[in-house]
Amino acid sequence: MAHTLADLEALMLNIRPSNVEVVAVNSVFELHRVFSIPGAIKKVLDLIKELEPKIVTIAEQEANHNGSVFINRISEGWHYYSTMFDLLENADSINPNTLDIVMGEQYLGREIYNLVACEGTKRVVRHETLIQWRERINSAGFNLVPLASDTYKQAAMLLASFPNAEGFKIEVKDGCLMLSWHSRPLIAISAWRLCHQV
């Protein structure tokens, strides 16, 4: 339908009036990719506002790889990706030589290469922290919808159902869910509603 989120237009989605159809937007590890296109994040957030969704959920990596200072990006990348490789190494010791581990390492390798070797529109690894996302989404006209305690309980139960889930931790931080490996936050999940919707 579109090459990037920035290419989407409201008419492409064929959304019916709100009295006929309720719209929800769910973005999982996608919004950070539009930072590489000048003006695209504003365009995407404006499109989401135009759709008037009842809820917007966002899951993004909890890292600061969007800064303009190269050495700071490298330092943050080192901490984030060393944690990710530690996580994979732990999984590898439980179930060695699986295709999932190899695929994970290749995926992370491509991200690291992009973070270090690419600039401008070619650098799509531009993660931001929950604090940065909060400011950005708030200024776009959305309010945070604090996740209910049962959301935390369901996420914790789901995590506990995985074998060898020790080392992972789910916590509520500022009304959002945070998935951590040991003490390092990896993923932030948040929910948003347009300011005029109460």
C-alpha positions as CSV (number, residue, x, y, z in Angstrom):
1,M,0.0,0.0,0.0
2,A,2.9,2.4,0.8
3,H,6.7,2.2,1.0
4,T,6.9,4.0,4.3
5,L,4.5,5.4,6.8
6,A,5.3,8.8,5.4
7,D,3.7,7.8,2.1
8,L,0.3,7.0,3.7
9,E,-2.6,9.2,3.0
10,A,-6.0,9.1,4.8
11,L,-7.9,8.3,1.6
12,M,-5.8,5.2,1.1
13,L,-7.2,3.7,4.3
14,N,-10.9,4.0,3.2
15,I,-12.0,4.7,6.8
16,R,-15.7,4.9,7.4
17,P,-17.3,7.6,9.6
18,S,-16.7,7.2,13.4
19,N,-20.4,6.3,14.0
20,V,-19.8,3.2,11.8
21,E,-16.2,2.3,12.5
22,V,-13.9,2.8,15.4
23,V,-10.3,3.3,14.5
24,A,-7.3,2.2,16.6
25,V,-3.7,2.8,15.6
26,N,-1.0,0.3,16.6
27,S,2.6,1.0,15.8
28,V,5.2,-1.5,16.7
29,F,8.9,-0.5,16.0
30,E,7.9,1.6,13.0
31,L,7.6,5.3,14.0
32,H,11.4,5.7,14.6
33,R,12.0,4.8,10.9
34,V,10.4,8.0,9.6
35,F,12.9,10.2,11.4
36,S,15.3,9.8,8.5
37,I,12.8,11.5,6.1
38,P,12.7,15.3,6.7
39,G,9.3,16.3,8.1
40,A,7.9,12.8,8.0
41,I,7.3,12.3,11.7
42,K,5.0,15.4,11.8
43,K,3.2,14.2,8.6
44,V,2.6,10.8,10.2
45,L,1.4,12.2,13.5
46,D,-0.9,14.6,11.6
47,L,-2.3,11.7,9.6
48,I,-3.0,9.8,12.8
49,K,-4.8,12.8,14.2
50,E,-6.8,13.1,11.0
51,L,-8.0,9.5,11.4
52,E,-9.3,10.4,14.9
53,P,-8.5,7.1,16.5
54,K,-10.0,6.1,19.8
55,I,-6.6,4.8,20.9
56,V,-3.0,4.9,19.6
57,T,-0.6,2.3,21.0
58,I,3.2,2.6,20.4
59,A,6.0,0.1,21.1
60,E,9.5,1.4,20.5
61,Q,13.0,0.5,21.5
62,E,14.1,2.3,24.7
63,A,17.3,3.9,23.4
64,N,18.6,7.3,22.3
65,H,20.0,6.7,18.8
66,N,18.6,9.8,17.2
67,G,21.0,12.4,18.5
68,S,23.2,14.5,16.2
69,V,26.4,13.9,18.2
70,F,28.1,10.8,16.7
71,I,30.0,9.8,19.8
72,N,26.9,9.9,22.0
73,R,25.0,7.7,19.5
74,I,27.9,5.2,19.6
75,S,28.0,5.2,23.4
76,E,24.2,4.7,23.7
77,G,24.4,2.1,20.9
78,W,27.2,0.2,22.7
79,H,25.1,-0.1,25.9
80,Y,21.8,-1.0,24.2
81,Y,23.2,-3.5,21.7
82,S,25.6,-5.2,24.3
83,T,22.5,-5.8,26.3
84,M,20.7,-7.2,23.3
85,F,23.6,-9.6,22.5
86,D,23.8,-10.6,26.2
87,L,20.1,-11.5,25.9
88,L,20.8,-13.5,22.8
89,E,23.8,-15.2,24.4
90,N,21.6,-16.2,27.3
91,A,19.0,-17.6,24.9
92,D,21.7,-19.4,23.0
93,S,22.9,-21.2,26.1
94,I,19.4,-22.5,26.7
95,N,18.8,-23.5,23.1
96,P,22.1,-23.4,21.1
97,N,22.4,-23.0,17.3
98,T,18.8,-22.1,16.7
99,L,17.8,-20.2,13.6
100,D,16.1,-17.5,15.7
101,I,19.4,-16.7,17.4
102,V,21.2,-16.4,14.1
103,M,18.5,-14.3,12.6
104,G,18.5,-12.1,15.7
105,E,22.2,-11.5,15.5
106,Q,22.0,-10.7,11.8
107,Y,19.1,-8.2,12.4
108,L,21.1,-6.5,15.2
109,G,24.2,-6.5,13.1
110,R,22.3,-4.6,10.3
111,E,21.0,-2.1,12.9
112,I,24.4,-1.5,14.3
113,Y,25.9,-1.0,10.8
114,N,23.1,1.5,10.0
115,L,23.7,3.4,13.3
116,V,27.5,3.6,12.8
117,A,28.0,3.8,9.0
118,C,25.0,5.7,7.7
119,E,23.9,9.3,7.9
120,G,21.1,11.4,6.5
121,T,18.2,9.6,5.0
122,K,20.1,6.3,4.9
123,R,20.3,6.1,8.7
124,V,17.0,4.7,9.8
125,V,18.1,3.5,13.2
126,R,16.9,6.5,15.1
127,H,15.4,5.2,18.3
128,E,14.3,7.6,21.0
129,T,13.6,7.1,24.7
130,L,10.1,7.1,26.3
131,I,10.8,10.7,27.6
132,Q,11.5,11.9,24.1
133,W,8.5,10.1,22.7
134,R,6.3,11.6,25.4
135,E,7.3,15.1,24.5
136,R,6.9,14.5,20.8
137,I,3.5,12.8,21.0
138,N,2.2,15.3,23.6
139,S,3.2,18.2,21.3
140,A,1.4,16.6,18.4
141,G,-1.9,16.8,20.3
142,F,-2.1,13.5,22.2
143,N,-2.4,12.7,25.9
144,L,-1.0,9.6,27.5
145,V,-3.5,7.0,28.6
146,P,-2.0,5.4,31.6
147,L,-2.1,1.6,31.3
148,A,-4.4,-0.1,33.8
149,S,-2.9,-2.4,36.4
150,D,-4.5,-5.4,34.8
151,T,-2.4,-4.6,31.6
152,Y,0.7,-5.0,33.7
153,K,-0.6,-8.2,35.3
154,Q,-1.4,-9.7,31.9
155,A,2.0,-8.7,30.5
156,A,3.7,-10.2,33.5
157,M,1.7,-13.5,33.2
158,L,2.5,-13.7,29.5
159,L,6.2,-13.2,30.2
160,A,6.1,-15.8,32.9
161,S,4.6,-18.3,30.5
162,F,7.9,-18.3,28.5
163,P,10.5,-20.9,29.5
164,N,13.6,-19.3,31.0
165,A,12.1,-15.8,31.3
166,E,14.3,-15.0,34.3
167,G,16.4,-11.9,33.5
168,F,13.4,-10.2,31.9
169,K,11.4,-7.7,33.9
170,I,8.2,-5.8,33.2
171,E,7.4,-2.7,35.1
172,V,5.1,0.3,34.9
173,K,7.0,3.6,34.3
174,D,5.1,6.8,34.1
175,G,2.0,5.1,33.0
176,C,3.7,3.0,30.3
177,L,5.0,-0.6,30.2
178,M,8.7,-1.1,30.1
179,L,10.4,-4.4,29.2
180,S,13.9,-4.7,30.6
181,W,16.7,-7.3,30.4
182,H,18.1,-7.3,33.9
183,S,18.4,-3.6,34.7
184,R,18.5,-2.3,31.1
185,P,15.2,-1.0,29.6
186,L,14.7,-2.4,26.1
187,I,11.2,-1.6,25.0
188,A,8.6,1.0,26.0
189,I,4.9,0.5,25.3
190,S,2.5,3.4,25.6
191,A,-1.1,4.3,24.8
192,W,-2.4,7.7,23.6
193,R,-5.6,9.5,22.9
194,L,-6.3,12.8,21.1
195,C,-6.4,15.7,23.6
196,H,-10.0,16.5,22.8
197,Q,-11.2,12.9,23.5
198,V,-11.8,12.3,27.1
